[in-house]
Amino acid sequence: MAQGIEVVNTLVERNIVVEGGDGFRQKVRTLVTTTHANGVRGYTAFVESSPAFERSVGGSRIVRDTSNAAARIEVSKLAAGMSAKNPGAGIPASGQKSVVVWPDRPASSEAKSDLLAHHYREVLKVEPGAIFGPDMAVGEDVQDFVSLKHGLVDHIAGNSHAGHGVSIDETGWTGRALVLGLGAWDGTADLKTAAIQGFGAVGAWAARHLAKTQPHIKVVALSNRFGVATCADGLDAGAFFSAWAETSGGRAADEAVRKLAQDADGVHWIDNPNALWTLQADLMIPAARTGEVRLSTEQTENAQAQEVEAWHAASGVKAVLEGANAPLTVGAEDWLTEHGVVIFPDFIVNSGGVWGCWAEWAERQALRDGNRTAQQVTDDTETIVGRVVRANMRRVLAKGGSNRAAANAVKLENLAPVAAQWKALSHIEDVHARAVAHAKGLEL
């Protein structure tokens, strides 16, 4: 067991308002902060949907360095996004998210799972309906270990096949959903080039499915923690996907992508991830952290955030497909909309991952007993995800004006039928069986 992971202090705050320098203001139902003996800080925020649901779903990420104030803003933004994403996509759950600040985080999945388990147990004392999924630096390997901890199996989703899960990373749920959302727009023929920020579990799969379904759009640039690979004639998305997928993920995957870029003919490697924002591309897929782009007049929790005006002038971007949660400030989105850029809002198009987690959680016992296979659950859920994402994005585009405002309107329109259907199934005592029945009968 890792040293110093025990919790030395827990702070529970109820019904607070968290504000950021970019106009962000959010009421948070519960914010749990744990401080561990090794100095690690864990944050989990819950943002309630209206009507409220008994369960709350959201991923957990580990970051190396950020201040207490910035972490509170980031986790609140992420939880707010999940509170919109879940019921907006038809999932009867409120929103929550976790951010763990661990400057010298270990490579060991066991060590990560040990600390997360300590944090989760503190959270569950006050929010017993929480379901924790994977996110940055918290992969399926970590989820598998956490689910083995006493009393946590029913609060973990996003496991590997070996861990009785559906392997949302191996299946590429979120990346697939993004490309499906893009396909809801009739303007894709005008997009010739694409750039992907964050070539990981979301960005890599998005690149792969973009190449398959929109082959006229060339991926001309992609970035990871080490830098940017670029090629004016288009990168070989399949080769880069394979280089990424054939590793254990994380740093090893980023190193494999960098090596391929440095060795490939016609590909230029730049040792600066932010160089991506200076390159020309019709379509941008931000698939990393929150607050990557802001107005020049805004201050955000991300000190490295790019100014939208400069990026737009350099890139000539025509559309932004939001793979990450809240990658652009609302001000930046509004500015781009005014300049004719089409925004595909995060919680509308990147709901594939949370749907995979929800389906896996709902079918947990059947997967463990062998009564359902991961492929069966995946096939059923992919049908739902495809239908929901395309339908929601078409409704957003049909409303006109700001796609962010339209997305919020679609979410509000979906809340009542999702809640009503969940309530109508209250006669099903087992909550997992109830969730399966809800998904099978979902109509938005």
C-alpha positions in Angstrom: 0.0 0.0 0.0 1.2 3.5 -0.8 2.6 5.6 2.1 0.8 8.6 3.3 -2.5 8.1 1.6 -4.6 8.1 4.7 -7.0 11.1 5.1 -5.9 13.6 7.7 -8.7 16.1 7.1 -12.1 16.2 5.4 -14.0 19.3 4.6 -17.7 19.1 3.6 -19.4 22.2 2.2 -23.1 22.3 1.4 -25.0 24.6 -0.9 -22.2 26.9 -1.8 -21.5 29.1 -4.8 -18.3 28.7 -6.7 -17.2 31.5 -9.0 -14.4 31.9 -11.5 -12.8 34.9 -13.2 -14.4 34.1 -16.5 -18.0 34.7 -15.3 -18.4 31.1 -14.2 -20.9 30.9 -11.2 -22.3 27.7 -10.0 -24.3 26.5 -7.0 -22.7 23.3 -5.7 -24.9 21.0 -3.6 -21.9 19.3 -1.9 -18.1 19.8 -2.2 -16.0 17.3 -0.3 -12.3 18.1 0.1 -9.9 15.6 1.6 -6.3 16.2 2.6 -4.0 13.2 2.8 -0.9 12.6 4.8 1.3 12.8 1.7 -0.1 16.3 0.9 -2.4 15.1 -1.9 -5.7 17.0 -2.1 -8.9 15.4 -3.3 -12.0 17.3 -4.4 -15.5 15.9 -5.4 -18.3 18.3 -6.3 -22.0 17.5 -6.8 -24.3 19.7 -8.8 -27.9 18.8 -8.6 -30.2 18.4 -11.6 -33.8 19.5 -11.2 -35.6 17.3 -10.5 -32.9 15.5 -8.5 -31.9 11.9 -8.9 -30.7 9.4 -6.3 -27.6 8.6 -8.2 -24.8 10.9 -9.4 -22.3 10.0 -12.1 -18.9 11.5 -13.0 -15.3 10.7 -13.7 -12.2 11.3 -11.5 -9.0 12.8 -12.8 -5.6 13.2 -11.2 -3.6 16.4 -12.0 -0.1 17.3 -11.0 -0.4 20.9 -10.0 -3.0 23.4 -9.4 -4.0 25.7 -6.5 -6.8 25.1 -4.1 -8.9 27.9 -5.6 -8.3 26.7 -9.2 -9.1 23.0 -8.2 -12.4 24.1 -6.7 -13.4 26.0 -9.9 -12.3 23.1 -12.1 -14.1 20.4 -10.2 -17.3 22.6 -10.0 -17.2 23.3 -13.7 -16.8 19.6 -14.5 -19.6 18.7 -12.1 -21.9 21.3 -13.6 -21.2 19.8 -17.0 -22.1 16.4 -15.8 -25.4 17.7 -14.3 -26.3 18.8 -17.8 -24.8 15.9 -19.7 -26.4 13.0 -17.7 -30.1 13.9 -17.9 -29.6 15.7 -21.3 -28.4 12.4 -22.7 -31.2 10.5 -21.1 -29.3 9.2 -18.0 -31.4 9.5 -14.8 -28.5 10.8 -12.7 -27.2 14.1 -11.3 -23.7 15.4 -11.9 -20.5 14.9 -10.0 -16.8 15.0 -10.7 -13.6 14.5 -8.8 -10.2 16.2 -9.1 -7.2 14.9 -7.2 -4.1 17.1 -7.0 -1.1 14.8 -6.7 2.2 16.6 -7.7 4.3 13.4 -7.6 1.6 10.9 -8.6 3.0 7.4 -8.9 2.8 5.3 -12.1 1.4 2.4 -10.1 -2.3 1.8 -10.6 -2.5 0.2 -7.2 -1.1 3.3 -5.5 -3.6 5.5 -7.3 -6.5 3.2 -6.4 -5.5 3.1 -2.7 -5.6 6.9 -2.4 -8.8 7.2 -4.4 -10.5 4.6 -2.3 -9.7 6.6 0.8 -11.1 9.7 -0.8 -14.2 8.0 -2.1 -15.1 6.5 1.3 -15.2 10.1 2.7 -17.4 11.2 -0.1 -19.8 8.3 0.2 -20.4 9.2 3.9 -22.3 12.3 2.7 -23.2 11.3 -0.9 -24.1 7.6 -0.9 -25.4 7.6 -4.4 -22.1 8.5 -6.1 -20.7 6.5 -9.0 -17.1 7.2 -9.9 -15.8 6.8 -13.5 -12.4 7.2 -15.1 -10.8 10.4 -16.5 -7.3 11.8 -17.0 -4.6 9.7 -15.3 -7.3 7.4 -13.9 -7.7 4.6 -16.4 -9.5 1.2 -16.5 -6.6 -0.4 -14.7 -7.1 1.9 -11.7 -10.9 1.4 -11.8 -10.3 -2.4 -11.7 -8.3 -2.1 -8.5 -10.6 0.4 -6.8 -13.6 -1.8 -7.5 -11.9 -4.6 -5.5 -11.8 -2.4 -2.4 -14.3 -3.4 0.3 -17.7 -1.8 -0.2 -16.8 0.1 -3.4 -17.8 -2.2 -6.3 -21.2 -0.6 -6.7 -19.7 2.9 -6.8 -17.2 2.2 -9.6 -17.7 2.2 -13.4 -15.4 2.2 -16.4 -13.7 -1.1 -15.8 -11.8 -3.2 -18.2 -13.1 -6.5 -19.6 -10.9 -8.3 -17.1 -12.5 -6.3 -14.4 -16.0 -7.2 -15.5 -16.6 -4.0 -17.4 -17.3 -2.9 -20.9 -13.9 -1.2 -21.4 -15.0 2.3 -22.6 -11.4 3.2 -23.5 -10.9 0.1 -25.6 -14.2 0.7 -27.3 -13.7 4.4 -27.7 -17.1 5.5 -26.5 -16.5 9.2 -26.2 -14.6 9.6 -29.4 -17.2 7.6 -31.3 -20.0 9.8 -30.0 -18.1 13.0 -31.0 -17.9 12.0 -34.6 -21.6 10.9 -34.6 -22.4 14.4 -33.3 -20.4 16.0 -36.0 -22.3 14.0 -38.6 -25.5 15.6 -37.5 -24.4 18.8 -39.2 -24.8 19.3 -42.9 -21.8 21.6 -43.2 -19.1 18.9 -42.8 -18.3 19.1 -46.5 -16.7 22.5 -45.9 -14.2 21.0 -43.4 -11.0 19.9 -45.0 -8.5 19.8 -42.1 -8.7 19.0 -38.4 -6.5 19.4 -35.3 -6.8 17.3 -32.2 -5.7 18.6 -28.8 -5.0 15.7 -26.4 -4.4 12.5 -28.4 -5.6 10.1 -25.7 -8.6 8.0 -24.9 -10.9 10.6 -26.5 -8.8 12.2 -29.1 -7.2 9.0 -30.5 -10.6 7.4 -31.0 -12.0 10.6 -32.5 -9.2 10.6 -35.1 -9.8 7.0 -36.0 -13.5 7.4 -36.5 -13.1 10.7 -38.3 -10.9 8.9 -40.8 -13.5 6.2 -41.3 -16.6 8.3 -41.5 -15.4 11.7 -42.8 -12.3 10.7 -44.9 -12.3 14.1 -46.7 -11.2 15.7 -43.4 -7.5 15.3 -43.0 -6.0 15.4 -39.4 -3.1 17.7 -40.0 -2.1 18.2 -36.4 -2.4 16.4 -33.0 -0.9 17.1 -29.6 -0.1 15.4 -26.4 1.9 16.3 -23.3 5.2 16.3 -25.2 4.4 18.4 -28.2 2.6 18.5 -31.6 2.8 16.3 -34.7 1.9 18.1 -37.9 1.7 17.3 -41.6 0.0 19.5 -44.2 -0.8 16.5 -46.3 -2.5 14.8 -43.4 -1.3 12.5 -40.7 -1.9 8.7 -40.9 -4.6 8.5 -38.3 -4.5 4.8 -38.3 -0.8 4.6 -37.7 -0.9 7.1 -34.8 -3.9 5.3 -33.3 -2.1 2.0 -33.4 1.0 3.6 -31.8 -1.1 5.0 -29.0 -3.2 1.8 -28.5 -0.3 -0.7 -28.4 1.0 0.8 -25.2 -0.3 0.7 -21.6 -1.5 4.3 -22.0 -0.4 7.5 -20.2 3.1 8.6 -20.6 4.1 5.5 -22.6 1.4 6.2 -25.1 2.5 9.8 -25.5 6.1 8.7 -26.0 5.0 6.2 -28.7 3.1 8.9 -30.5 6.1 11.3 -30.3 8.5 8.6 -31.6 6.3 7.8 -34.5 6.0 11.5 -35.4 9.8 11.9 -35.2 10.5 8.9 -37.4 7.7 9.3 -40.0 8.5 10.9 -43.3 6.8 14.2 -43.9 5.8 14.7 -40.3 7.1 17.6 -38.3 7.4 17.3 -34.5 7.2 20.5 -32.3 8.4 20.3 -28.7 5.6 22.6 -27.5 2.0 21.4 -27.0 0.7 24.9 -27.3 2.0 25.3 -30.8 -1.2 23.5 -31.9 -3.1 26.7 -31.3 -1.0 28.5 -34.0 -1.7 26.0 -36.8 -4.3 26.2 -39.5 -7.2 23.8 -39.2 -10.9 24.0 -40.1 -12.0 21.7 -37.3 -10.6 21.7 -33.8 -11.2 18.9 -31.4 -10.1 19.9 -27.9 -9.9 16.6 -25.9 -7.9 17.5 -22.8 -8.7 19.8 -19.8 -11.2 22.5 -19.0 -10.6 26.2 -19.7 -8.1 25.7 -22.6 -9.4 28.8 -24.5 -10.7 32.1 -23.1 -11.4 35.7 -24.2 -8.4 37.9 -23.9 -10.3 39.9 -21.3 -11.0 36.9 -19.1 -9.0 35.2 -16.3 -9.5 31.5 -15.8 -8.3 28.7 -13.5 -6.0 27.6 -16.3 -2.9 29.9 -16.4 -2.0 28.4 -19.8 -5.4 29.1 -21.5 -5.1 30.4 -25.0 -6.7 33.7 -26.2 -9.6 32.9 -28.5 -9.0 36.0 -30.7 -5.4 35.0 -31.5 -6.2 31.4 -32.1 -9.0 32.2 -34.5 -6.8 34.5 -36.5 -4.0 31.9 -36.8 -6.1 28.8 -37.4 -9.1 30.0 -39.5 -11.2 27.5 -37.5 -14.7 26.9 -38.7 -16.0 24.3 -36.2 -15.1 23.2 -32.7 -16.0 19.7 -31.6 -15.8 19.7 -27.8 -14.3 16.3 -26.7 -13.3 17.6 -23.3 -15.6 19.1 -20.7 -15.8 22.9 -20.8 -12.6 23.3 -22.9 -13.7 26.8 -23.9 -15.2 29.5 -21.7 -18.7 30.5 -22.5 -17.3 33.9 -23.5 -14.9 32.3 -26.0 -17.8 30.2 -27.4 -20.0 33.3 -27.8 -17.1 35.2 -29.5 -16.5 32.3 -31.9 -20.3 32.0 -32.7 -20.4 35.7 -33.5 -17.5 35.1 -36.0 -19.3 32.2 -37.7 -17.7 29.3 -36.0 -20.0 26.3 -35.3 -19.7 25.0 -31.7 -20.6 21.4 -30.9 -21.2 21.7 -27.1 -19.5 19.3 -24.8 -22.3 17.7 -22.9 -24.3 17.1 -26.1 -21.6 15.4 -28.2 -19.2 13.8 -25.6 -21.7 11.8 -23.6 -20.5 8.4 -25.0 -18.2 7.7 -22.1 -20.7 8.4 -19.4 -23.3 6.3 -21.2 -20.8 3.4 -21.3 -20.2 3.8 -17.5 -23.9 4.0 -16.8 -24.7 0.9 -18.9 -21.8 -1.0 -17.3 -23.0 0.0 -13.8 -26.6 -1.0 -14.6 -25.5 -4.4 -15.9 -22.8 -5.0 -13.3 -24.2 -8.2 -11.8 -25.1 -9.7 -15.2 -21.5 -9.0 -16.4 -20.0 -10.6 -13.3 -22.3 -13.6 -13.5 -21.6 -14.1 -17.2 -25.3 -13.7 -18.1 -24.4 -10.7 -20.3 -21.2 -10.2 -22.3 -19.4 -6.9 -22.6 -20.0 -7.0 -26.4 -23.8 -7.4 -25.8 -23.9 -4.4 -23.5 -21.7 -2.4 -25.8 -23.9 -3.2 -28.9 -27.1 -2.3 -27.1 -25.6 0.9 -25.6 -24.0 2.1 -28.8 -27.4 2.0 -30.5 -28.8 4.3 -27.8 -25.8 6.6 -27.8 -25.9 7.1 -31.6 -29.5 7.8 -31.5 -29.4 10.3 -28.6 -26.3 12.2 -29.7 -27.4 12.7 -33.3 -30.9 13.6 -32.3 -29.8 16.1 -29.6 -27.3 17.7 -31.9 -29.8 18.1 -34.7 -32.2 19.8 -32.2 -29.4 22.1 -31.1 -28.5 23.1 -34.7 -32.2 23.6 -35.5 -32.7 26.2 -32.8 -30.3 28.7 -34.3 -28.3 31.4 -32.4 -25.9 30.3 -29.7 -25.4 26.5 -29.7 -24.5 26.7 -26.0 -27.9 28.3 -25.2 -29.6 25.8 -27.6 -27.8 22.9 -25.8 -29.0 24.1 -22.4 -32.5 24.3 -23.8 -32.4 20.8 -25.2 -31.2 19.6 -21.8 -34.1 21.3 -20.1 -36.5 19.7 -22.6 -35.1 16.3 -21.9 -35.2 16.5 -18.0 -38.9 16.0 -17.6 -39.3 12.9 -19.8 -36.2 11.3 -18.4 -37.4 11.9 -14.8 -40.9 10.9 -15.6 -39.8 7.6 -17.1 -37.5 6.9 -14.2 -40.4 7.6 -11.7 -42.7 5.3 -13.8 -40.3 2.5 -13.2 -40.2 2.9 -9.5 -42.1 -0.4 -9.1 -38.8 -2.2 -10.0 -37.1 -2.5 -6.7 -33.6 -3.4 -7.9 -32.0 -0.1 -9.0 -29.8 -1.8 -11.6 -32.8 -3.5 -13.2 -34.6 -0.2 -13.2 -31.7 1.5 -14.9 -31.7 -1.2 -17.6 -35.4 -0.9 -18.2 -35.1 2.9 -18.4 -32.3 2.7 -21.0 -34.2 0.2 -23.2 -37.4 2.3 -23.2 -35.6 5.7 -23.6 -37.3 8.2 -25.9 -36.3 11.8 -26.1 
